[in-house]
Every structure is written in C-alpha cells, then in structure tokens.
Amino acid sequence: MPFSLRMDPGSAVVIGTCSGILNVTDARKGAAAYWATPEWNGRPVVWDFRSAQLDVHPPEIDALARFILESQPPTPPPRVAFVTGRDVDFGLARMFEVHREHPATLVRVFRDYDEALSWAKERA
C-alpha cells in the first residue's frame, strides 16, 4: 500500500496518507507500521484515504476490526479518524466504525480533512 505516516506539526496527531487501491492486507500493514513507532502509541491518528480506493468486501471488515483489537498495543489511540473522498469508501469505513467498537478508542469517518484533524485533536 502506498502510504506515509508522519506527526502533524503542532499537535500530537499521527497522519496516515494513503493512495492507490487498498485491500485488507494493506490495512494490516498500515496498522502495523503505525504500531511499530512506540512514541505514537496512545496518540490519535487520521487516515487520509482521499487519494485511495478501498478494495474491501463487507465480510473482511469484521475480520480486520478483530485483527486490530487483538493486535494493537496496550495503549491504543484514543481517536481514529478516516477521511474518504468516494461514497462507497465512506460506507465501507462506516461499517468498520461499527465493528471497531472499543471503550478506549473512538472511531469516526469524515469527508472533510480539516474537520477530521480537528476532531482527532480533541481530548476523548
């Protein structure tokens, strides 16, 4: 998956920028890359999919949510925002939002990047 991860200047939010066609394997790799940087553990993250196209099927979404819940570090991000540009990707991300329920992490899907970043910066 073509993606990059960086810390947003002036905040404690990690930004994941993705492009191209993304599948479940790519999502697992992206999550693992985020977890691999210990100083990012417990920080909010914004995944920007506006330049990407999700190639994920509904049954895979539940499996991905379970993988993340079982594999994430002990201190998960307090907020995870997804920003999408296409209606179908928005719907798929909303399905993930429902499956990803965990008391330590709020997940929300956005169409506007600035709104997502602002939400991610809020204290949970």
C-alpha positions in Angstrom: 0.0 0.0 0.0 1.4 3.3 -0.9 1.2 5.2 2.4 3.2 7.5 4.6 3.0 8.2 8.3 4.0 11.5 10.0 3.3 13.6 13.0 1.1 16.6 12.4 3.2 19.7 13.2 1.8 21.5 16.3 -0.3 18.6 17.5 0.1 15.0 18.8 -1.9 13.6 15.9 -0.4 11.0 13.6 -1.4 11.4 9.9 -1.5 8.4 7.6 -1.8 9.4 3.9 -2.8 6.6 1.6 -3.1 6.3 -2.2 -3.9 3.7 -4.8 -6.1 0.7 -4.5 -6.1 -0.6 -0.9 -7.1 -4.0 0.4 -7.3 -5.7 3.8 -3.6 -6.8 3.7 -2.7 -3.2 3.0 -4.8 -2.1 6.0 -3.0 -4.6 8.3 0.4 -3.3 7.0 -0.7 0.3 7.7 -1.8 -0.5 11.2 1.4 -2.5 11.9 3.5 0.5 10.6 1.7 2.8 13.0 2.2 0.4 15.9 5.9 0.0 15.1 6.7 3.5 16.3 6.5 3.3 20.1 6.2 7.1 20.6 3.0 7.0 18.6 1.3 4.6 20.9 -1.7 6.2 22.5 -1.8 9.1 20.0 -4.8 9.9 17.8 -4.5 9.1 14.1 -6.1 10.4 11.0 -6.1 8.0 8.0 -6.5 10.1 4.8 -8.0 7.9 2.0 -8.9 10.8 -0.3 -6.4 9.7 -2.9 -7.1 6.0 -2.4 -9.8 3.5 -3.4 -10.8 0.8 -1.0 -11.0 -2.7 -2.3 -12.5 -4.3 0.8 -15.6 -6.5 1.0 -18.0 -6.3 3.9 -17.1 -9.8 5.4 -13.5 -8.7 5.5 -14.3 -5.6 7.6 -15.3 -7.6 10.7 -12.1 -9.7 10.4 -10.0 -6.5 10.1 -11.6 -5.0 13.2 -11.0 -8.2 15.2 -7.3 -8.2 14.0 -6.8 -4.6 15.2 -8.5 -5.2 18.5 -6.4 -8.3 19.1 -3.1 -7.0 17.8 -2.9 -3.3 18.9 -0.5 -2.2 21.6 -1.8 -2.0 25.2 -2.3 1.8 24.8 -4.5 2.2 21.7 -5.2 5.5 20.0 -7.9 7.5 21.8 -9.3 8.6 18.4 -9.1 7.2 14.9 -10.5 9.3 12.0 -10.9 8.2 8.4 -11.2 10.7 5.6 -12.7 9.4 2.4 -13.4 11.0 -1.0 -15.8 8.4 -2.5 -19.2 7.5 -1.3 -18.5 3.7 -1.4 -15.4 4.2 0.6 -17.3 6.3 3.1 -19.8 3.5 3.5 -17.1 0.8 4.0 -15.3 3.0 6.6 -18.6 3.5 8.4 -19.0 -0.3 8.5 -15.5 -0.5 10.1 -16.5 2.2 12.6 -19.4 -0.1 13.8 -17.2 -3.2 14.0 -14.3 -1.4 15.7 -16.1 -0.6 18.9 -13.7 -0.4 21.9 -14.1 1.7 25.1 -10.6 3.1 24.7 -10.9 4.3 21.1 -13.4 6.4 19.3 -13.6 5.9 15.5 -15.3 8.3 13.2 -15.5 8.7 9.4 -15.3 12.1 7.7 -15.4 13.6 4.2 -13.6 16.8 5.3 -9.9 16.5 6.2 -9.8 19.6 8.4 -12.8 18.5 10.3 -11.3 15.1 10.9 -8.0 16.6 12.1 -9.8 19.0 14.5 -11.9 16.1 15.9 -8.8 13.9 16.4 -7.1 16.7 18.3 -9.9 16.9 20.9 -9.5 15.1 24.1 -11.5 12.0 24.3 
